[in-house]
Amino acid sequence: MNHWLIAPVVLPALMAPFVVLAARNHISIQRVFSLAGVAAMIAIAIGLVIETADGTIMLYQLGDWAAPFGIVLVGDRLSTMMVLLTALLAFFVLLYAIASGWDDRGWHFHSLFLFQLMGVMGAFLTGDLFNLFVFFEVLLIASYGLMIHSGGNRRMRAGVQYVLFNLIGSTLFLFALGSIYAETGTLNMADLANRVRLIGAEETVGIRVAAVLLLLVFAIKAALVPLHFWLPSSYAEAPAPVAALFAIMTKVGAYAIIRVYTMIFPPDLEVTAGLHEVWLLPAALVSLALGMVGVLAAKRLDRLVAFSVIGSMGMVMVSIALFTPAGIAVALYYIVHSTLAAGALFLISDLVRTGRGNVDLTTQRPMVGTAMTAGLFFVGAIAMAGLPPLSGFLGKLLLLNAAYGTDLVVWIWATVLTASLISIVGFARAGSVLFWKAHGVTEDATANKPAGERPSVLSYVAVGGLVTLLIGHTVFAGQVHGFTIVIADQLFASDPYISTVIDTPGKLSTPQEEY
């Protein structure tokens, strides 16, 4: 049993209360410990990725209780990759929050930030559906606190909307868990994968209902149309570093769909036959189209970026809905790309707010620090819109290739290409209004506009770090896509995962043996 596997969950869980209790009134100490903790998580995540790269399935049994009765954490190629992606994003977001002073505009930013990481890491590593629910709730509580950080009526309203939608998801999740437990007597994912296959065709009603409810829950987390209404206002009104960290939140929903519907309810399972094609793929195509239309119609930069997140999640979900190894590999490649691109764009929108005083897409006088901010926006917009040469373009090519030969290839190609064109127009309009047309405005015409300030050098370094990761994702696209192909193959051959979790002996194999 490898004890490093629990470190990404335990480390932020221990540091968060320490920050509250021991460094509550010392923001500099909070910053040092938070940065050090996230840096340690990056190092641990790299070690976990290396350990699982050869196909090794890592298992941690809490209390040395064996599954399915004990709580287990499981590390494979997919979960460790997501842990590393989260840690990298969190480091640069935290660096920006410190550089911009966002962390000092309200109470308990660093402790909530660490609890948020605990929830995300736990969701990626858990091998049990009930504990996935628990980590979802940790996410909900911490993310609500982060959303309303530094206050404001608009932020509070958006936070309430965010909580209400997610509470609906939590309620549906509990109904789904109850149905699954009633039908199978277990909530361990590996054990479920074995038991669901044994359900007879005449007894599938309960498990079908549970499968649909789970898909609805994960679709809410992934902001899939028509369950996306919470995202635009929530992300746009949240503090920029919080919105940037939330770029990984929708990926938790996508991860859960990949994990559950390749292992527990795989495409060839008769119990849930047709669920992916009939429900998931059409919703994903509509999400992609609606998100990019929102990019074109947005009147503020932060809302534009929020709608681009919906569009990018539509792209991810289209790839997942194919439910082939090629499609899942493309989805994982695009998850990395869209997370980095969305995180960078949310931070860039805050650079615009700092240098301009607002993020309205209206013609105003040039902002402070125009050249550097414009350059970063240009790179982020190219990435999110999917223009060459960055990884978004490569991801779309891979998706079109994976969809070739499927029954809905015409719909997929038409939606992807049309949405790409719309997003290009939307980002080009925003860039021209913010940076190009501003040079034609006289001081007298904008005398009533608020004056901006120059962003700090460290703020540019933080955003530049995410942009550098995007460029690296492009340069090493072949290696990354090759790795995602291996991950997809492992997902569709889940027997090693199941045997590692179920057949590994623990200190107590069943509760009865204790007595």
HELIX and SHEET records of a PDB file:
HELIX    1   1 HIS A    3  ILE A    6  5                                   4    
HELIX    2   2 ALA A    7  ALA A   22  1                                  16    
HELIX    3   3 ILE A   27  THR A   52  1                                  26    
HELIX    4   4 LEU A   62  ASP A   64  5                                   3    
HELIX    5   5 ARG A   77  SER A  100  1                                  24    
HELIX    6   6 TRP A  102  ASP A  104  5                                   3    
HELIX    7   7 PHE A  109  LEU A  125  1                                  17    
HELIX    8   8 LEU A  129  MET A  147  1                                  19    
HELIX    9   9 ASN A  153  THR A  184  1                                  32    
HELIX   10  10 MET A  189  VAL A  196  1                                   8    
HELIX   11  11 ALA A  201  GLU A  203  5                                   3    
HELIX   12  12 VAL A  205  LYS A  221  1                                  17    
HELIX   13  13 TRP A  230  GLU A  237  1                                   8    
HELIX   14  14 ALA A  240  LEU A  245  1                                   6    
HELIX   15  15 PHE A  246  ILE A  248  5                                   3    
HELIX   16  16 MET A  249  MET A  263  1                                  15    
HELIX   17  17 GLU A  270  THR A  272  5                                   3    
HELIX   18  18 LEU A  275  LEU A  275  1                                   1    
HELIX   19  19 HIS A  276  LEU A  280  3                                   5    
HELIX   20  20 LEU A  281  ALA A  297  1                                  17    
HELIX   21  21 LEU A  301  LEU A  322  1                                  22    
HELIX   22  22 PRO A  325  ARG A  356  1                                  32    
HELIX   23  23 THR A  370  ALA A  385  1                                  16    
HELIX   24  24 SER A  391  ALA A  403  1                                  13    
HELIX   25  25 VAL A  409  GLY A  431  1                                  23    
HELIX   26  26 SER A  432  TRP A  436  3                                   5    
HELIX   27  27 LYS A  437  GLY A  440  5                                   4    
HELIX   28  28 ASP A  444  THR A  446  5                                   3    
HELIX   29  29 VAL A  457  VAL A  475  1                                  19    
HELIX   30  30 ALA A  477  PHE A  492  1                                  16    
HELIX   31  31 ASP A  495  ASP A  503  1                                   9    
HELIX   32  32 PRO A  511  GLU A  514  1                                   4    
SHEET    1   A 2 MET A  58  GLN A  61  0                                        
SHEET    2   A 2 VAL A  72  GLY A  75 -1                                        
END                                                                             
